[in-house]
Amino acid sequence: MLLHMLLQTVSAADLAKAQTASYGQLGAGIGIGLAIVGAGIGLGRIGGQVAEAIARQPEATDAIRGAGILFAALLEGTTIIALVFGLLFKFVA
């Protein structure tokens, strides 16, 4: 039985389908990684700029903090959408 399994041939159509699926998985993985890295860089810059702005104008702390939280929430929303699309392409394609 083991010899029979080893001697089975794979058709060209099956090989092409497997190759296409692996390229889709590779693309989805790269897209998810870029989304995470981009979100990390963006959140770091937002936090740093908010801290710098509060240090320059302590009297405007509430307004600056509110704007920073708003931008961070928008960034997180777009990151989650990118991750959902990446996972969708990974499992569907």
PyMOL CGO cylinders between C-alpha atoms (Angstrom):
from pymol import cmd
from pymol.cgo import CYLINDER

trace = [
    CYLINDER, 0.00, 0.00, 0.00, 2.88, 2.39, 0.76, 0.3, 1, 1, 1, 1, 1, 1,
    CYLINDER, 2.88, 2.39, 0.76, 4.37, 1.64, -2.64, 0.3, 1, 1, 1, 1, 1, 1,
    CYLINDER, 4.37, 1.64, -2.64, 1.04, 2.45, -4.28, 0.3, 1, 1, 1, 1, 1, 1,
    CYLINDER, 1.04, 2.45, -4.28, 0.92, 5.83, -2.49, 0.3, 1, 1, 1, 1, 1, 1,
    CYLINDER, 0.92, 5.83, -2.49, 4.47, 6.66, -3.53, 0.3, 1, 1, 1, 1, 1, 1,
    CYLINDER, 4.47, 6.66, -3.53, 3.82, 5.80, -7.16, 0.3, 1, 1, 1, 1, 1, 1,
    CYLINDER, 3.82, 5.80, -7.16, 0.73, 8.00, -7.49, 0.3, 1, 1, 1, 1, 1, 1,
    CYLINDER, 0.73, 8.00, -7.49, 1.22, 10.87, -9.86, 0.3, 1, 1, 1, 1, 1, 1,
    CYLINDER, 1.22, 10.87, -9.86, -0.06, 14.37, -9.34, 0.3, 1, 1, 1, 1, 1, 1,
    CYLINDER, -0.06, 14.37, -9.34, -1.88, 15.95, -12.26, 0.3, 1, 1, 1, 1, 1, 1,
    CYLINDER, -1.88, 15.95, -12.26, -0.79, 19.30, -13.65, 0.3, 1, 1, 1, 1, 1, 1,
    CYLINDER, -0.79, 19.30, -13.65, -4.15, 20.87, -12.72, 0.3, 1, 1, 1, 1, 1, 1,
    CYLINDER, -4.15, 20.87, -12.72, -3.79, 19.83, -9.08, 0.3, 1, 1, 1, 1, 1, 1,
    CYLINDER, -3.79, 19.83, -9.08, -0.26, 21.20, -8.99, 0.3, 1, 1, 1, 1, 1, 1,
    CYLINDER, -0.26, 21.20, -8.99, -1.34, 24.54, -10.49, 0.3, 1, 1, 1, 1, 1, 1,
    CYLINDER, -1.34, 24.54, -10.49, -4.21, 24.80, -8.00, 0.3, 1, 1, 1, 1, 1, 1,
    CYLINDER, -4.21, 24.80, -8.00, -1.87, 24.14, -5.06, 0.3, 1, 1, 1, 1, 1, 1,
    CYLINDER, -1.87, 24.14, -5.06, 0.61, 26.72, -6.37, 0.3, 1, 1, 1, 1, 1, 1,
    CYLINDER, 0.61, 26.72, -6.37, -2.09, 29.36, -6.74, 0.3, 1, 1, 1, 1, 1, 1,
    CYLINDER, -2.09, 29.36, -6.74, -3.36, 28.68, -3.22, 0.3, 1, 1, 1, 1, 1, 1,
    CYLINDER, -3.36, 28.68, -3.22, 0.12, 29.01, -1.79, 0.3, 1, 1, 1, 1, 1, 1,
    CYLINDER, 0.12, 29.01, -1.79, 0.64, 32.36, -3.54, 0.3, 1, 1, 1, 1, 1, 1,
    CYLINDER, 0.64, 32.36, -3.54, -2.66, 33.58, -2.08, 0.3, 1, 1, 1, 1, 1, 1,
    CYLINDER, -2.66, 33.58, -2.08, -1.58, 32.51, 1.39, 0.3, 1, 1, 1, 1, 1, 1,
    CYLINDER, -1.58, 32.51, 1.39, 1.79, 34.23, 0.95, 0.3, 1, 1, 1, 1, 1, 1,
    CYLINDER, 1.79, 34.23, 0.95, 0.13, 37.46, -0.18, 0.3, 1, 1, 1, 1, 1, 1,
    CYLINDER, 0.13, 37.46, -0.18, -2.33, 37.36, 2.72, 0.3, 1, 1, 1, 1, 1, 1,
    CYLINDER, -2.33, 37.36, 2.72, 0.49, 36.81, 5.20, 0.3, 1, 1, 1, 1, 1, 1,
    CYLINDER, 0.49, 36.81, 5.20, 2.50, 39.71, 3.81, 0.3, 1, 1, 1, 1, 1, 1,
    CYLINDER, 2.50, 39.71, 3.81, -0.58, 41.96, 3.86, 0.3, 1, 1, 1, 1, 1, 1,
    CYLINDER, -0.58, 41.96, 3.86, -1.39, 41.08, 7.47, 0.3, 1, 1, 1, 1, 1, 1,
    CYLINDER, -1.39, 41.08, 7.47, 2.21, 41.69, 8.52, 0.3, 1, 1, 1, 1, 1, 1,
    CYLINDER, 2.21, 41.69, 8.52, 2.34, 45.07, 6.80, 0.3, 1, 1, 1, 1, 1, 1,
    CYLINDER, 2.34, 45.07, 6.80, -0.97, 46.09, 8.42, 0.3, 1, 1, 1, 1, 1, 1,
    CYLINDER, -0.97, 46.09, 8.42, 0.37, 45.24, 11.89, 0.3, 1, 1, 1, 1, 1, 1,
    CYLINDER, 0.37, 45.24, 11.89, 3.70, 47.00, 11.34, 0.3, 1, 1, 1, 1, 1, 1,
    CYLINDER, 3.70, 47.00, 11.34, 1.98, 50.07, 9.91, 0.3, 1, 1, 1, 1, 1, 1,
    CYLINDER, 1.98, 50.07, 9.91, -0.41, 50.25, 12.85, 0.3, 1, 1, 1, 1, 1, 1,
    CYLINDER, -0.41, 50.25, 12.85, 2.44, 49.96, 15.33, 0.3, 1, 1, 1, 1, 1, 1,
    CYLINDER, 2.44, 49.96, 15.33, 4.39, 52.75, 13.67, 0.3, 1, 1, 1, 1, 1, 1,
    CYLINDER, 4.39, 52.75, 13.67, 1.29, 54.94, 13.41, 0.3, 1, 1, 1, 1, 1, 1,
    CYLINDER, 1.29, 54.94, 13.41, 0.27, 54.47, 17.04, 0.3, 1, 1, 1, 1, 1, 1,
    CYLINDER, 0.27, 54.47, 17.04, 3.80, 55.17, 18.19, 0.3, 1, 1, 1, 1, 1, 1,
    CYLINDER, 3.80, 55.17, 18.19, 3.91, 58.40, 16.22, 0.3, 1, 1, 1, 1, 1, 1,
    CYLINDER, 3.91, 58.40, 16.22, 0.50, 59.48, 17.49, 0.3, 1, 1, 1, 1, 1, 1,
    CYLINDER, 0.50, 59.48, 17.49, 1.50, 58.83, 21.09, 0.3, 1, 1, 1, 1, 1, 1,
    CYLINDER, 1.50, 58.83, 21.09, 4.80, 60.63, 20.72, 0.3, 1, 1, 1, 1, 1, 1,
    CYLINDER, 4.80, 60.63, 20.72, 3.28, 63.66, 19.05, 0.3, 1, 1, 1, 1, 1, 1,
    CYLINDER, 3.28, 63.66, 19.05, 0.50, 63.89, 21.64, 0.3, 1, 1, 1, 1, 1, 1,
    CYLINDER, 0.50, 63.89, 21.64, 3.04, 63.76, 24.47, 0.3, 1, 1, 1, 1, 1, 1,
    CYLINDER, 3.04, 63.76, 24.47, 5.14, 66.43, 22.77, 0.3, 1, 1, 1, 1, 1, 1,
    CYLINDER, 5.14, 66.43, 22.77, 2.12, 68.67, 22.16, 0.3, 1, 1, 1, 1, 1, 1,
    CYLINDER, 2.12, 68.67, 22.16, 0.99, 68.36, 25.79, 0.3, 1, 1, 1, 1, 1, 1,
    CYLINDER, 0.99, 68.36, 25.79, 4.51, 69.22, 26.95, 0.3, 1, 1, 1, 1, 1, 1,
    CYLINDER, 4.51, 69.22, 26.95, 4.49, 72.36, 24.78, 0.3, 1, 1, 1, 1, 1, 1,
    CYLINDER, 4.49, 72.36, 24.78, 0.97, 73.49, 25.75, 0.3, 1, 1, 1, 1, 1, 1,
    CYLINDER, 0.97, 73.49, 25.75, -0.14, 72.00, 29.06, 0.3, 1, 1, 1, 1, 1, 1,
    CYLINDER, -0.14, 72.00, 29.06, -3.26, 74.19, 29.14, 0.3, 1, 1, 1, 1, 1, 1,
    CYLINDER, -3.26, 74.19, 29.14, -4.64, 72.41, 26.04, 0.3, 1, 1, 1, 1, 1, 1,
    CYLINDER, -4.64, 72.41, 26.04, -4.18, 68.91, 27.46, 0.3, 1, 1, 1, 1, 1, 1,
    CYLINDER, -4.18, 68.91, 27.46, -7.82, 67.85, 27.16, 0.3, 1, 1, 1, 1, 1, 1,
    CYLINDER, -7.82, 67.85, 27.16, -8.20, 68.96, 23.54, 0.3, 1, 1, 1, 1, 1, 1,
    CYLINDER, -8.20, 68.96, 23.54, -4.91, 67.37, 22.50, 0.3, 1, 1, 1, 1, 1, 1,
    CYLINDER, -4.91, 67.37, 22.50, -5.68, 64.12, 24.29, 0.3, 1, 1, 1, 1, 1, 1,
    CYLINDER, -5.68, 64.12, 24.29, -9.12, 63.95, 22.68, 0.3, 1, 1, 1, 1, 1, 1,
    CYLINDER, -9.12, 63.95, 22.68, -7.70, 64.47, 19.21, 0.3, 1, 1, 1, 1, 1, 1,
    CYLINDER, -7.70, 64.47, 19.21, -5.01, 61.83, 19.85, 0.3, 1, 1, 1, 1, 1, 1,
    CYLINDER, -5.01, 61.83, 19.85, -7.58, 59.28, 20.98, 0.3, 1, 1, 1, 1, 1, 1,
    CYLINDER, -7.58, 59.28, 20.98, -9.75, 60.04, 17.94, 0.3, 1, 1, 1, 1, 1, 1,
    CYLINDER, -9.75, 60.04, 17.94, -6.86, 59.51, 15.52, 0.3, 1, 1, 1, 1, 1, 1,
    CYLINDER, -6.86, 59.51, 15.52, -5.77, 56.34, 17.34, 0.3, 1, 1, 1, 1, 1, 1,
    CYLINDER, -5.77, 56.34, 17.34, -9.30, 54.92, 17.14, 0.3, 1, 1, 1, 1, 1, 1,
    CYLINDER, -9.30, 54.92, 17.14, -9.49, 55.68, 13.41, 0.3, 1, 1, 1, 1, 1, 1,
    CYLINDER, -9.49, 55.68, 13.41, -6.11, 54.00, 12.88, 0.3, 1, 1, 1, 1, 1, 1,
    CYLINDER, -6.11, 54.00, 12.88, -7.20, 50.92, 14.83, 0.3, 1, 1, 1, 1, 1, 1,
    CYLINDER, -7.20, 50.92, 14.83, -10.39, 50.71, 12.77, 0.3, 1, 1, 1, 1, 1, 1,
    CYLINDER, -10.39, 50.71, 12.77, -8.54, 50.73, 9.48, 0.3, 1, 1, 1, 1, 1, 1,
    CYLINDER, -8.54, 50.73, 9.48, -6.07, 48.16, 10.84, 0.3, 1, 1, 1, 1, 1, 1,
    CYLINDER, -6.07, 48.16, 10.84, -8.86, 45.81, 11.86, 0.3, 1, 1, 1, 1, 1, 1,
    CYLINDER, -8.86, 45.81, 11.86, -10.45, 46.16, 8.42, 0.3, 1, 1, 1, 1, 1, 1,
    CYLINDER, -10.45, 46.16, 8.42, -7.09, 45.36, 6.78, 0.3, 1, 1, 1, 1, 1, 1,
    CYLINDER, -7.09, 45.36, 6.78, -6.69, 42.28, 8.99, 0.3, 1, 1, 1, 1, 1, 1,
    CYLINDER, -6.69, 42.28, 8.99, -10.20, 41.06, 8.20, 0.3, 1, 1, 1, 1, 1, 1,
    CYLINDER, -10.20, 41.06, 8.20, -9.58, 41.42, 4.47, 0.3, 1, 1, 1, 1, 1, 1,
    CYLINDER, -9.58, 41.42, 4.47, -6.21, 39.66, 4.79, 0.3, 1, 1, 1, 1, 1, 1,
    CYLINDER, -6.21, 39.66, 4.79, -7.76, 36.74, 6.67, 0.3, 1, 1, 1, 1, 1, 1,
    CYLINDER, -7.76, 36.74, 6.67, -10.64, 36.65, 4.21, 0.3, 1, 1, 1, 1, 1, 1,
    CYLINDER, -10.64, 36.65, 4.21, -8.25, 36.35, 1.28, 0.3, 1, 1, 1, 1, 1, 1,
    CYLINDER, -8.25, 36.35, 1.28, -6.20, 33.76, 3.15, 0.3, 1, 1, 1, 1, 1, 1,
    CYLINDER, -6.20, 33.76, 3.15, -9.10, 31.40, 3.80, 0.3, 1, 1, 1, 1, 1, 1,
    CYLINDER, -9.10, 31.40, 3.80, -11.22, 32.04, 0.69, 0.3, 1, 1, 1, 1, 1, 1,
    CYLINDER, -11.22, 32.04, 0.69, -8.60, 32.29, -2.06, 0.3, 1, 1, 1, 1, 1, 1,
]
cmd.load_cgo(trace, "trace")
